[in-house]
């Protein structure tokens, strides 16, 4: 599904970065991330408060969180049965205490990752904050699906449906761009 959304291994994205800033603001945390999870890894499509990275899915807290269709929340991950031994909690990779992750569920029902926020100290979040994380995650999925649809429409408008070869529309656009470049 991640391949269909064409979101893996992309350059920084201002809109996704903005959603991570909003998530951090909503939760009052110094860090937030958009984590996309495939079979082997967690890839950060956007991050606020740290540079985006990649990690092994087995070390990922979000790898656990995508098993749920609802927000995963623990005010203190070091006291959580699911996360206490995770290297992001123990200090091997990080020292996360507050952890909240809203799943990114596509309209087809696939969970492709999370929008998460975390802090190095325990923090209690309100039901309203958890609801806003759900809202932001849904908005993020709509954005990704809208981009995918727009890309499919652009390809359909410029490619032959049977062969996939460029069509007359693409030829005309290419000639117009070349003429414009030449005239400059």
C-alpha positions as a Markdown table, in Angstrom:
| # | Residue | x | y | z |
|---|---|---|---|---|
| 1 | Unk | 0.0 | 0.0 | 0.0 |
| 2 | Unk | 2.9 | 2.4 | 0.8 |
| 3 | Unk | 4.2 | 1.9 | -2.8 |
| 4 | Unk | 0.7 | 2.8 | -4.1 |
| 5 | Unk | 0.7 | 6.1 | -2.1 |
| 6 | Unk | 4.2 | 6.9 | -3.5 |
| 7 | Unk | 5.3 | 8.3 | -0.2 |
| 8 | Unk | 8.4 | 6.2 | 0.8 |
| 9 | Unk | 11.9 | 7.7 | 0.5 |
| 10 | Unk | 10.8 | 11.1 | -0.6 |
| 11 | Unk | 12.5 | 14.4 | 0.0 |
| 12 | Unk | 11.3 | 16.7 | 2.8 |
| 13 | Unk | 7.7 | 17.7 | 2.5 |
| 14 | Unk | 6.4 | 21.1 | 3.8 |
| 15 | Unk | 2.8 | 19.9 | 4.3 |
| 16 | Unk | 3.8 | 16.8 | 6.2 |
| 17 | Unk | 6.2 | 18.9 | 8.3 |
| 18 | Unk | 3.4 | 21.3 | 9.1 |
| 19 | Unk | 1.2 | 18.4 | 10.3 |
| 20 | Unk | 4.0 | 17.3 | 12.6 |
| 21 | Unk | 4.3 | 20.8 | 14.0 |
| 22 | Unk | 0.6 | 20.8 | 14.7 |
| 23 | Unk | 0.7 | 17.4 | 16.4 |
| 24 | Unk | 3.5 | 18.6 | 18.7 |
| 25 | Unk | 1.5 | 21.7 | 19.5 |
| 26 | Unk | -1.7 | 19.8 | 20.1 |
| 27 | Unk | 0.1 | 17.4 | 22.5 |
| 28 | Unk | 2.5 | 20.0 | 24.0 |
| 29 | Unk | 5.5 | 17.9 | 23.1 |
| 30 | Unk | 8.9 | 18.8 | 21.8 |
| 31 | Unk | 8.8 | 16.2 | 19.0 |
| 32 | Unk | 6.4 | 14.7 | 16.5 |
| 33 | Unk | 6.8 | 12.5 | 13.5 |
| 34 | Unk | 5.0 | 11.0 | 10.5 |
| 35 | Unk | 6.2 | 7.4 | 10.5 |
| 36 | Unk | 5.5 | 5.1 | 7.6 |
| 37 | Unk | 5.9 | 1.4 | 8.3 |
| 38 | Unk | 6.6 | -1.3 | 5.7 |
| 39 | Unk | 7.5 | -4.9 | 6.3 |
| 40 | Unk | 11.0 | -4.2 | 7.5 |
| 41 | Unk | 11.4 | -0.6 | 8.6 |
| 42 | Unk | 10.0 | 2.6 | 10.0 |
| 43 | Unk | 10.7 | 5.6 | 7.7 |
| 44 | Unk | 10.0 | 9.1 | 8.9 |
| 45 | Unk | 8.3 | 11.0 | 6.2 |
| 46 | Unk | 8.4 | 14.1 | 8.4 |
| 47 | Unk | 9.7 | 15.0 | 11.8 |
| 48 | Unk | 9.5 | 18.0 | 14.1 |
| 49 | Unk | 12.1 | 18.5 | 16.8 |
| 50 | Unk | 14.6 | 16.1 | 15.2 |
| 51 | Unk | 15.9 | 15.2 | 11.8 |
| 52 | Unk | 14.0 | 12.5 | 10.0 |
| 53 | Unk | 15.5 | 9.0 | 10.3 |
| 54 | Unk | 14.9 | 5.4 | 9.5 |
| 55 | Unk | 14.9 | 2.5 | 11.9 |
| 56 | Unk | 14.3 | -1.2 | 12.0 |
| 57 | Unk | 10.6 | -2.1 | 12.4 |
| 58 | Unk | 11.4 | -4.4 | 15.3 |
| 59 | Unk | 12.8 | -1.4 | 17.3 |
| 60 | Unk | 9.9 | 0.8 | 16.3 |
| 61 | Unk | 7.2 | 1.8 | 18.9 |
| 62 | Unk | 5.0 | 2.7 | 16.0 |
| 63 | Unk | 5.4 | -0.8 | 14.6 |
| 64 | Unk | 3.4 | -1.9 | 17.6 |
| 65 | Unk | 0.9 | 1.0 | 17.3 |
| 66 | Unk | -0.1 | 0.1 | 13.8 |
| 67 | Unk | -1.7 | -3.1 | 15.1 |
| 68 | Unk | -4.5 | -0.9 | 16.5 |
| 69 | Unk | -7.0 | 1.1 | 14.6 |
| 70 | Unk | -7.2 | 3.7 | 17.4 |
| 71 | Unk | -4.7 | 6.0 | 19.1 |
| 72 | Unk | -2.0 | 4.3 | 21.2 |
| 73 | Unk | -1.3 | 6.4 | 24.2 |
| 74 | Unk | 0.9 | 6.0 | 27.3 |
| 75 | Unk | 1.8 | 8.9 | 29.6 |
| 76 | Unk | 4.9 | 7.0 | 30.7 |
| 77 | Unk | 6.3 | 4.4 | 28.3 |
| 78 | Unk | 8.8 | 3.2 | 30.9 |
| 79 | Unk | 5.9 | 1.9 | 32.9 |
| 80 | Unk | 4.1 | 0.4 | 29.9 |
| 81 | Unk | 4.1 | -3.4 | 29.4 |
| 82 | Unk | 4.3 | -2.9 | 25.6 |
| 83 | Unk | 7.1 | -0.4 | 25.6 |
| 84 | Unk | 9.2 | -0.6 | 28.8 |
| 85 | Unk | 11.9 | -2.7 | 27.1 |
| 86 | Unk | 11.9 | -0.8 | 23.8 |
| 87 | Unk | 15.3 | 0.8 | 22.9 |
| 88 | Unk | 13.5 | 4.1 | 22.3 |
| 89 | Unk | 12.4 | 4.0 | 26.0 |
| 90 | Unk | 15.4 | 2.4 | 27.7 |
| 91 | Unk | 17.9 | 4.9 | 26.5 |
| 92 | Unk | 19.6 | 2.8 | 23.9 |
| 93 | Unk | 18.1 | 4.8 | 21.0 |
| 94 | Unk | 16.2 | 7.5 | 22.9 |
| 95 | Unk | 14.5 | 8.2 | 26.3 |
| 96 | Unk | 10.8 | 8.5 | 25.4 |
| 97 | Unk | 8.3 | 8.7 | 28.2 |
| 98 | Unk | 5.1 | 10.2 | 26.8 |
| 99 | Unk | 4.1 | 8.4 | 23.6 |
| 100 | Unk | 1.0 | 8.9 | 21.6 |
| 101 | Unk | 0.4 | 7.6 | 18.1 |
| 102 | Unk | -2.6 | 7.9 | 15.8 |
| 103 | Unk | -2.7 | 5.3 | 13.0 |
| 104 | Unk | -2.8 | 6.4 | 9.4 |
| 105 | Unk | -5.7 | 4.3 | 8.0 |
| 106 | Unk | -6.4 | 4.5 | 4.3 |
| 107 | Unk | -9.9 | 4.5 | 2.9 |
| 108 | Unk | -9.2 | 0.9 | 1.9 |
| 109 | Unk | -8.7 | 0.1 | 5.6 |
| 110 | Unk | -4.9 | -0.4 | 5.4 |
| 111 | Unk | -2.8 | 1.0 | 8.3 |
| 112 | Unk | 0.3 | 2.5 | 6.7 |
| 113 | Unk | 1.9 | 4.2 | 9.6 |
| 114 | Unk | 1.3 | 6.7 | 12.4 |
| 115 | Unk | 1.3 | 10.3 | 13.3 |
| 116 | Unk | 3.0 | 10.3 | 16.7 |
| 117 | Unk | 4.2 | 12.7 | 19.4 |
| 118 | Unk | 6.4 | 12.1 | 22.3 |
| 119 | Unk | 8.3 | 13.7 | 25.1 |
| 120 | Unk | 11.2 | 12.8 | 27.4 |
| 121 | Unk | 9.1 | 13.2 | 30.5 |
| 122 | Unk | 5.7 | 11.7 | 31.5 |
| 123 | Unk | 2.8 | 13.8 | 30.4 |
| 124 | Unk | -1.0 | 13.3 | 30.8 |
| 125 | Unk | -3.0 | 14.1 | 27.7 |
| 126 | Unk | -6.7 | 15.0 | 27.6 |
| 127 | Unk | -9.4 | 13.2 | 25.6 |
| 128 | Unk | -9.6 | 16.3 | 23.5 |
| 129 | Unk | -5.9 | 16.1 | 22.6 |
| 130 | Unk | -6.3 | 12.5 | 21.6 |
| 131 | Unk | -9.3 | 13.4 | 19.5 |
| 132 | Unk | -7.2 | 16.1 | 17.7 |
| 133 | Unk | -4.5 | 13.5 | 17.0 |
| 134 | Unk | -7.1 | 11.3 | 15.3 |
| 135 | Unk | -8.3 | 14.4 | 13.3 |
| 136 | Unk | -4.7 | 15.2 | 12.2 |
| 137 | Unk | -4.0 | 11.6 | 11.2 |
| 138 | Unk | -7.2 | 11.5 | 9.1 |
| 139 | Unk | -6.2 | 14.7 | 7.5 |
| 140 | Unk | -2.8 | 13.4 | 6.7 |
| 141 | Unk | -4.3 | 10.3 | 5.0 |
| 142 | Unk | -6.6 | 12.4 | 3.0 |
| 143 | Unk | -3.7 | 14.5 | 1.8 |
| 144 | Unk | -1.7 | 11.4 | 0.8 |
| 145 | Unk | -4.7 | 9.9 | -1.0 |
| 146 | Unk | -5.5 | 13.1 | -2.8 |
| 147 | Unk | -1.9 | 13.4 | -4.0 |
| 148 | Unk | -2.0 | 9.8 | -5.2 |
| 149 | Unk | -5.3 | 10.5 | -7.1 |
| 150 | Unk | -3.9 | 13.7 | -8.7 |
| 151 | Unk | -0.8 | 11.8 | -9.9 |
| 152 | Unk | -2.9 | 9.0 | -11.4 |
| 153 | Unk | -5.1 | 11.6 | -13.2 |
| 154 | Unk | -2.0 | 13.4 | -14.5 |
| 155 | Unk | -0.6 | 10.1 | -15.8 |
| 156 | Unk | -3.9 | 9.2 | -17.3 |
| 157 | Unk | -4.2 | 12.5 | -19.1 |
| 158 | Unk | -0.7 | 12.2 | -20.7 |
| 159 | Unk | -0.3 | 8.5 | -21.3 |
| 160 | Unk | -2.0 | 5.9 | -23.6 |
| 161 | Unk | -4.1 | 3.7 | -21.3 |
| 162 | Unk | -3.1 | 0.5 | -23.2 |
| 163 | Unk | 0.6 | 1.0 | -23.8 |
| 164 | Unk | 1.5 | 3.6 | -21.2 |
| 165 | Unk | 3.4 | 5.5 | -23.9 |
| 166 | Unk | 3.2 | 9.3 | -24.1 |
| 167 | Unk | 0.1 | 10.5 | -25.9 |
| 168 | Unk | -0.6 | 13.6 | -28.0 |
| 169 | Unk | -1.4 | 15.8 | -25.0 |
| 170 | Unk | 2.1 | 15.1 | -23.5 |
| 171 | Unk | 3.7 | 15.7 | -26.9 |
| 172 | Unk | 2.0 | 19.1 | -27.2 |
| 173 | Unk | 2.9 | 20.1 | -23.7 |
| 174 | Unk | 6.5 | 19.0 | -24.3 |
| 175 | Unk | 6.7 | 21.0 | -27.5 |
| 176 | Unk | 5.2 | 24.1 | -25.8 |
| 177 | Unk | 7.7 | 23.9 | -23.0 |
| 178 | Unk | 10.6 | 23.5 | -25.4 |
| 179 | Unk | 9.4 | 26.5 | -27.5 |
| 180 | Unk | 9.0 | 28.6 | -24.3 |
| 181 | Unk | 12.6 | 27.6 | -23.1 |
| 182 | Unk | 14.0 | 28.4 | -26.6 |
| 183 | Unk | 12.3 | 31.8 | -26.8 |
| 184 | Unk | 13.8 | 32.8 | -23.4 |
